[in-house]
Amino acid sequence: MATDEPVFADVSIGQDVYNEDGERLGSVRGVDDDGFYVASPSGTDTLTLTDARDVFGTAYVMWRCWECGEMGEIGDQLPANCPNCDAPREQLYYWAED
């Protein structure tokens, strides 16, 4: 019998994440109400702003602050700091808003 109850994964910060083929995708960087976020392993290609726009579409690519959740539009690059809480750029990440 199918239910509409959400299924929650038991994940924690730093836990390794693998795909169905057993390849390591990275480690859990954070968890929120929408799911969990994975940090790519070092040595992997990063997603540039141009790549992100190709994947998500220009209108929907934003930045989001890991510390306070503030979101904003991306110009040519991420801001140097979060304008809301002053967290450094390293705490900002690309966000696809639909």
C-alpha positions in Angstrom: 0.0 0.0 0.0 1.5 3.4 -1.1 1.4 6.3 1.3 2.0 10.0 0.9 4.2 10.1 3.9 7.7 11.4 3.2 10.7 9.1 3.5 13.7 10.5 5.3 17.2 9.2 4.7 19.5 8.8 7.7 22.4 11.0 6.6 24.8 13.1 8.6 27.4 15.7 7.8 30.6 14.2 6.4 29.0 10.9 5.4 30.1 9.6 2.0 27.5 9.3 -0.8 27.6 6.8 -3.6 25.6 6.3 -6.8 23.9 3.0 -7.7 27.2 1.9 -9.4 29.1 2.3 -6.2 31.0 5.4 -7.4 31.7 7.9 -4.6 29.9 11.2 -5.4 31.2 13.1 -2.5 30.4 13.7 1.2 27.3 15.3 2.8 28.0 19.0 3.3 24.7 19.9 4.8 21.1 18.9 5.4 17.9 21.0 5.3 14.2 20.5 4.8 14.7 20.0 1.0 17.3 17.3 1.3 21.0 17.0 1.7 23.9 18.7 -0.2 27.0 16.9 -1.4 30.5 18.4 -1.6 32.4 17.0 -4.6 35.6 15.1 -3.9 38.8 17.1 -4.5 40.2 16.7 -8.0 36.8 16.7 -9.7 35.6 19.3 -12.1 33.6 22.1 -10.5 30.5 23.6 -11.9 31.2 27.0 -13.3 28.6 29.7 -13.5 28.4 29.2 -17.2 27.9 25.5 -16.7 25.2 26.1 -14.1 23.3 28.4 -16.4 23.5 25.7 -19.1 22.1 23.1 -16.7 19.5 25.2 -14.8 18.6 28.0 -17.2 19.6 31.7 -16.7 16.4 32.8 -15.0 16.6 30.2 -12.2 20.3 30.2 -11.1 20.7 32.1 -7.8 23.1 32.0 -4.9 22.1 30.9 -1.4 23.9 31.4 1.9 24.6 28.3 3.9 24.7 30.3 7.2 21.4 32.3 7.0 19.6 31.0 3.9 19.6 34.4 2.2 19.2 34.2 -1.6 20.1 36.5 -4.4 20.6 36.8 -8.1 24.0 36.0 -9.6 25.7 38.7 -11.7 29.0 37.8 -13.1 30.1 36.0 -9.9 29.0 35.2 -6.3 29.2 38.1 -3.9 32.3 38.4 -1.8 30.2 38.0 1.4 26.5 37.4 2.2 24.9 40.8 2.3 22.6 39.6 5.1 24.9 37.9 7.6 28.4 38.8 6.2 29.4 35.1 5.8 32.3 34.6 3.5 31.9 33.6 -0.2 32.8 30.0 0.7 29.5 29.8 2.5 27.6 30.7 -0.7 26.5 28.1 -3.2 24.6 27.9 -6.5 20.9 27.4 -6.0 18.3 26.5 -8.7 15.0 28.3 -7.9 11.9 27.1 -9.6 
